[in-house]
Every structure is written in C-alpha cells, then in structure tokens.
Amino acid sequence: MVKFLLWCILLVVCWLLALMALVLYPIVWPLLLPFRILGIAAEGVFELLKAVLFLPARMLSSKPA
C-alpha cells in the first residue's frame, strides 16, 4: 500500500517518471530476482553460523532436567 501511495505522489509530481517506472518495473523485477535469492541464501548461511557459534553457550546455560 505504501508503494502505491508513493507512486501516486510521484504521478502527481512527475507523471512522466511515474509512467516510466510503471512500464520498466516488469522488466527490472526479473533482473533483480537472482540478487534476492542470493540474499536469502546468504541470510541462511549467517543464521547457521550464528547457531553453531552460540550452541556451546546454549548448552552450558541450559538447566538440567
């Protein structure tokens, strides 16, 4: 919803740029998709490293049953 409102403001301020953005969005989105997938994969690797690094602390701080 926020993107739509920003686009409406852009349409009022500079209609030519808003229409150009509307036409170019379907072309640019597939080009940026591999970078999004790479970002998701990198985030997963960092979460795995974080879990491995914090595992000893979690094991030591756990209360015995």
C-alpha positions as CSV (number, residue, x, y, z in Angstrom):
1,M,0.0,0.0,0.0
2,V,2.9,2.4,0.8
3,K,4.5,1.7,-2.6
4,F,1.2,2.6,-4.3
5,L,0.8,5.8,-2.3
6,L,4.4,6.8,-3.2
7,W,3.7,6.0,-6.8
8,C,0.6,8.2,-6.7
9,I,2.6,11.1,-5.2
10,L,5.2,10.6,-8.0
11,L,2.4,10.6,-10.6
12,V,1.3,14.0,-9.3
13,V,4.8,15.4,-9.1
14,C,6.3,14.0,-12.2
15,W,3.9,12.0,-14.3
16,L,6.4,11.0,-17.0
17,L,8.8,9.4,-14.5
18,A,5.9,7.6,-12.8
19,L,4.7,6.1,-16.1
20,M,8.3,5.1,-17.0
21,A,8.6,3.4,-13.6
22,L,5.3,1.6,-14.3
23,V,6.5,0.3,-17.7
24,L,10.0,-0.6,-16.6
25,Y,9.0,-2.4,-13.3
26,P,8.2,-5.8,-15.0
27,I,11.5,-5.6,-16.9
28,V,13.7,-4.8,-13.9
29,W,12.0,-7.2,-11.4
30,P,13.2,-10.4,-13.1
31,L,16.7,-8.9,-13.4
32,L,16.8,-8.3,-9.6
33,L,15.4,-11.7,-8.7
34,P,18.8,-13.6,-8.6
35,F,20.1,-11.0,-6.1
36,R,17.1,-11.6,-3.9
37,I,17.7,-15.3,-4.0
38,L,21.4,-14.7,-3.2
39,G,20.4,-12.5,-0.2
40,I,18.1,-15.2,1.1
41,A,20.8,-17.8,0.8
42,A,23.4,-15.6,2.5
43,E,21.0,-14.9,5.3
44,G,20.5,-18.6,5.8
45,V,24.3,-19.2,6.0
46,F,24.7,-16.4,8.5
47,E,21.9,-17.9,10.7
48,L,23.6,-21.3,10.5
49,L,26.9,-19.8,11.6
50,K,25.2,-17.9,14.4
51,A,23.5,-21.1,15.6
52,V,26.8,-23.0,15.5
53,L,28.7,-20.3,17.4
54,F,26.0,-19.9,20.1
55,L,25.5,-23.6,20.6
56,P,28.1,-24.1,23.4
57,A,26.7,-21.1,25.3
58,R,23.2,-22.5,25.0
59,M,24.3,-25.9,26.1
60,L,26.1,-24.5,29.2
61,S,23.3,-22.2,30.2
62,S,20.6,-24.9,30.0
63,K,19.2,-26.2,33.3
64,P,19.5,-29.9,33.9
65,A,16.1,-31.7,34.0
